[in-house]
Amino acid sequence: MILTDIAETVSRGVGDMGASVTGVFQAPAIRLGVTGLSRAGKTVFITSLVANLIDRGRMPQLRAAATGAIKAAYLQPQPDDTVPRFDFERHLAAMTGTEPRWPDSTRAVSELRLSLRVQPGGLLGSFSGPRTVHLDIVDYPGEWLLDLALLDQSYDSWSQAALAAMRTRPQGQQAAALIAAADPAEPLSETRAQALAESFTHYLREAREAGFSDCSPGRFLLPGEMEGSPALTFAPLPPVDRAPRGSLRREMERRFEAYKSQIVKPFFRDHFSRIDRQVVLVDALGAIHSGPQAVADLRGAMAGILGAFRPGRNSWLSSILGRRIEKILFAATKADHLHHSQHARLTAIMEALVKDARSRADFAGAQTAAMSIAALRATVEETMTHQGRSLDCVRGTLLDSGRRAAFHPGDLPDDPARLLAPASEGRTEWLDEDYEIMRFAPAPLTLRPGEGPPHIRLDRAAEFLLGDKLT
């Protein structure tokens, strides 16, 4: 076993060295990771970003597009033959067809390569001619990213935290009662293990639907080919002084450790460790609508995500990450659900959600930013008078009923502390304001030649993430 490990290490080192030497003679590639928590709009973001890089008429804040430095953009076969291709064409057709609809959500890792022909600026650029820059976009579920926190936890510490969260969430009461009725020291019964795991999974799904962000283990929600496997058949149990060999508790612990070693670590090693730039999409409006507990949960999830991107030098993850991510953008999505007069407030809330975690993490050399965006604009703005008061509204097609409606969600506070303080205090409802949210369907589009889908600040997001590599 030791000799095999040494051989693998040497082989991997030689492969990495060969890739480095070859890379000197190849076109540069930017590996952009795109993730987000449930319903944040990852698929829409990637589809609209690629479409707007191919047809750049709506990208004035991307300098390379505004100056004409990008001469052409085209799709090419991706570099990883074992990773599913992101189905750009099908998703774009769904968003821009005669009866537009939102594309299917992310359920696994996928990848897409967009190649850009770029004319460098300056005197040197006039002699060198255009060069090719590859943009490799890696799409992966944010639920998987939250699993990083499990790797630093024992089964008992994870169980304690999971059970505490279940008791404070209405969705967790049934699962908590079933777990409380189990005897951790009893002999393993596969029927009992499956019942506990199914109840725990049902709770995680309901909690996610209710707007909670930290619903790990992530593969319980998106199991893929692992569904029904022992590594996904465990649940938290209260600690016991001694659990005999062959007991329910010992087997749950073994499966928890198998989940970490056989599912979580390979994902970070094979995909996450190779990312250069990262965007994290966040449905902050959805959390605000769900209430203070959902906002507090989102704040904790942001801390966990930041820990994943910038581990300290002594972290176990240092042995997995060959390089550190250079730029991270935290983007609050669905800005088109608000009038533009409130976008600065949404951005301030996004910045506040990551502020504490950002100050605690080791960010040597990394750039981070927060922004409010809409990758596909589904509404138009208008001002209405209601009960003698002027309201800034958005109008769109409601997803559930299909009717057109104007909507005012409520005014976000100037000071984000008015949201974060009640969340930190454990309140269950907002005291001074109700924040509503509607689900809009994509609007029918008429695109002129050279135009991508309409958006809000997607060009600014692209400039932050890619601009320095395209000039």
N, C-alpha and C positions, 0 to 999 in steps of 0.2 A: 504493500500500500504506500509506504514511504517512497520507494523508488518510482512508483507511478506518479505520485504527486510531484516529485522532482522533475521527472520527464515532461509532465504537463507544463510546469513552470518554465523550464528551459525552452520548450517548443513555443509557448506563448510569447516569451521574450524575443525569440528569433523572429516570430511572425510580426510582432509589434515593430521591431527594428526594420524589417523589410518593408512594412507599410510606411514607416517614416521616410525611408530612403525613396520609395516610389512616389510618396506624396510630394517630394520636392519637384518632380517632373510632371505632376498632374495639376489640373485646375483646382484652385482652392474650393473647399466645401464648408458651408456653415450648417451645423446640425442644430436645428431649432426644435426644442421640445414644446409641445402644446398639451397642457393638461388643465383640469379644472374639476370642481366638485359637481354634483348632480345638477343637471339642467343649466349649466353655465354657458353652453353653446359652443363646445369645442369644434364640432363638425361644421357648424355654420362659419365659425371664425376661419378655419383652414380653407374652406371652399371659397369664401369671399376674398381672403387674402391672396390666394393663388389667382383667382379670376381678375383681381384688381392689379396684380403684378403683370399679368399678361396683357390686359387692356388698361392702361394707366391714366385714363382721362380724369378719374376722380381721386388722384393721389398727389395733390399739390404740396403737401407737407413732407413727402418723401423727396429729398433733394435730388437724388439720382434720377427720379422720374421727372421732376419739374425742370431740370436743366437739360434733359435729353441724354444723360449719360447712359441710361439703360436703352440699348438699341433694339433688343429683342428678348423675349422670354418664352420658353417652350418646355414642355414636359419631356422627361427622358426616363428610361428604366431606372429604378431605384438601385442602390448599391447592395442592399441586403436581400438575397434571393429567398431567404426563409421567413421573411416578415410579410404579412399580407399587404397588398397595395391599398392605399387610401383611395376610395372610389370617387374621385373628384368629379368625373363626368356625370355620374348618376346623381350625386348630391346637388350639383349645379342645375341639372335639369329639374330636380324637385323644387328648388328655390325660385327658378326663373321661368317655369312652364306657364302654360295658359291658365292652369289651375294650381297656383303655387302652394307648396306645403313645406313644412319643416322636414329636413332629412332625418334619417334614423340616427340615434345617438351612438356614441362611442361605447363599444363593449369589449374591445381588446386592443392590442397594439397594432398600429398600421403605419405605413410610411409612404411618402411621395417625394420625388425629386423634381424640382423646377430649376432649370438652367437659365442663367441670365447673361446675355452678351453686354458687357459694360465697357464704355470708353473712358479710361482714366483721365482725370483732369490734369492741368498744368503742362509745363514744357515737356516733361518726360512722357506724358500720356500722348502727346501729339506725335511722338516718334514711335512709340511702342505699338499703337493700334489697339483695337478692342481685345478684351480678355473675357474668359468665361468664369463665372462664379456659380457654383452649384449650391442650391438651397435644399437641404434634406430635412423634410418636416416629419417629425415623429409624433404621432398622436397616441396618447395613452390615458386611461381613466384616472382621474384624480383620487378615486377611492383606493387605488393600488398604492399611490404615493403616500397616503396616510399610514400604510402598513409599516413604514420605516420606523415609527415609534415602537413597534412591537419588538424590534430586534434588540433594544436595550432593556427589555423587560423580562422578568421571569413569569412563569405561568401564574404564580400566586399574586404578583403585583399587578399583572394584567387583569386577573379575575377581580381583584379588589376594586380597581378603577371601573371596570365594565359593570359590575354589580351596582356600584354607587351611581353611575349614570342611569342605569335602568330604573332605579328607585325614584329618581327625580323626573323621569319622563313618563307621561301617561301611557305611552305605547309599550312600556316595558313591564307593566304590572303583571300581566299573565305569565310571561316568561320567567320573571323573578319568582313568582309563586311556585312554578314548576321546579325551578332550580332549588328553591328552599326546601321542597318536599323530598328531594333526592338525598341519599346518604353517600357522601363521597367515598366512604370506606367500604361500601358494598362491592361484591364481585362484579366485574364488568358484564353488563348485558348490552349487546349490540342494539337491541330494541330500545332500551332506555337511552343509550348514547344518541341514537338517531332522533328520538323524540325531543331530547334536550337541544340538539343542534338545530332541528327544524323550528322549534319554538324561538330559539335565539335568532335565527335567520329571519323569521317573520317579524320579530321586533325590530331588527335593523332596517328592514324594508319600510316598515311603517314610520320609523323615526326619520328616515330619509324623506319620505313623502311629506312629513310634517314640517320639514325645513331644517332639520338638524344636519350638520356638516360632518361631524366626526362619528362615522358609523363603520368602524373597522371591527374585524378584518374585512378588507375590501373585496376579497374574492368570494365572500359569502353572498355579496350582492351581484357580482359579475363572475360566476364560477367558470364559465366556458367549458372546456373539455374536462375540467377537474370536478365537475358536479358529481356528488355522490361518493367521492373518494374519502378515505379515512382522514386525509389531511384537512378536509373541510367538514369533518364530522366531530366537532368538539364544541364545548360551551364553557363559560366561566363557572367555577364552583367555589364555595367558601373554603377557606383553609382549614386543615385538620392537623393535629399534632403528628400523627403517624398514619400514613395510608399504606396498607400492605401491598405487596407485589400482586398484580392482577386485579387491583381494585379499579373502580370507575375513575377515581381521581388520578391515579397513576397513568391510566391510559389517556385521559384527557390531556394531561401534561405532555405525554409523549407525542400526541398528535399536534398539540400546539407548537412544540419544538420542530416537528416535521414541517409544519406550515411555514415557519420562519426559514428553515434551511433549504427546503426543496421548492418553495414557491416565491417567497419574498426576496431572498438573496440573489437567486438567478436573474430575477427581473432587473434589479439594480446593477448587477454585474454586466448583463448582456445589452441593456438598453440605456438605463439612466446614466451610467458612467461615461457614455460617449457624447453627451449633449454639451454644446457650446453656449447656446442661448436658450432661455426658457421664458415662456409666458404662462402665467397661472390665471385662469379665468374664474371669476367669482360672481355668483348671483347674490350680490349684497342686498339688492332690493327684495328678493325673495326671503332672505333671512330677517330683514327688518319687518316685513309683512307678517312673518310667523311669530314675532315677539321677542322680548328681551332674552329669553333662554336660548333661542336660536342664534341671536347675535353673539351671546357669550360663547356658545359652542363654536361658531364660525371664528371668533377671535382665537380660541384655543387651537383650532385646526390650522389657522395661518401660522401660528407659532411652530406647530409640528412640521409644516411644509418648509418653512424657512430653515429649520434645523436640518432638513434633508438636503437642502441645496448648499449650505455652508457649514459643514461639520468642522469642529475643532481639530487641530492637528493630531490629538491623541485619540480621536474617535475611531471606533472599529471601522467606520466607513472609509477612512483614509486608505485602507488596504484595498478597497474596491474601486474607488474613484481614481482614475489615472490623471485627471485634471479637474480643475475647478471651473464651474460655470461662470462665464464672464459677465453676463447681463441677465437680470430677472425682472420681468414686468408683471406686476399685479394689476389686472384689469377688471374693474367692475363692469359687467356686461348689461345689456338691455337699457342703455342710456336713452334709447328712443321711447321708453315708457315714461320719461320725464320731459317736461319743457326744458329747453336749453338753459333757462335761467337757474335751474337747479343742478346743472351738471357739476359746477364747481363744488357744491355741497356734497354730492355723491363721491367725487374724487377725494375730498377732505376726509370723509368717513372711511374710504378705502385706505388712505394713508394712516389714519388712526388705528385701524384694525391690525396693521402690520408693524406699527411703530415700536411697541415694546419688544416684540420678537426680533425686530431688526437691530435694536440697540444691544440685545443680549448675544446675538450670534456673531460668529467670526466672519467678517465680510472683507477681509484683506484683499484688495484688488478687484472686488466685484462692484458693479453698478446696479442699483435697484431703482425702480420707479413705480408709481401708482397712477392710474388713469381711469377715466370712465369712457366706455366705447359702446358702439353698436355695430357689429360686423355686417349686419344686414338691416337697414332701416325699414321698419314696418309701419311707421306712423308719420303723420304730418302734424304740425303745430297750429294751434289757433287759440284765441283769447275769447272767453265767454263771460257774460254777466249773470251771476246767480245771487239772488236775494240782495241786490244792490252792490255786490262785491265782484270785482274783476278777477277771473280765474284764468291762469295759464294752463291750457289743456293740451293733450295729444289726442288725435283721432285716428282710429284704425279699424280693421275688421276683427271682431272678437272670434277667437279660435273655437269656442264651444258652440256659439249660435250662428256664426257667419254673418251677423248684422254689423253695420257700421255704427260706431259710437264714439262720442267724445268722453274723455276721462281725465279727472284730476285726482292724483293719488294721495294728495296731502303734501304739505310743505315739509321737506327735510329740514332739520335744525341747522342754524349757522354754526353752532358749536357741536362737534361730534360727541363731546362728553355727555350731552343730553341723551344720547343713545347708549353709550358705553357704560355710564354710571349705573343706570337701572339694570343693565345686563350683569354687571359685576356684583350688584347687590342681590341678585337672585330673584328679582321680580318676575312675575308671570305675565303682566300686561303693561302696556304703556299708559302712563297716567294722564298725559296732556294731549295726546294725538293718536289717531288711528291711521296707519299707513296701509293703504290699499294697493293692490296690484292686479292688473288684468293680463290675460294671456291673449296676445294678438297673433293672427295669422300673417304670413308674409303677403305683402301687397303685390298685385300684378305689376309687371315692369315693362317699360318700353325703353330699351337700351340703344343709344346711338352708337355708331361705329367708334371703337376706341374707348368705350366706357365699360367699366365693371359695375357690379351691383352697388347701389347707394349704401352709404355707411356713415358712421359718426366716429371720427378720429382714428379710423383704421390706418390712415396714412401716417399719423403721428406715432402710432404703435410700431409700424414698420420702420420708421426712421430711427426710433430708439433701438430696436432689436437688430436692424440690419444696415442702417445708413453708413456706418463707418467702414463697412466692407464693400460698399458699392461706389466709392469715390476714389 
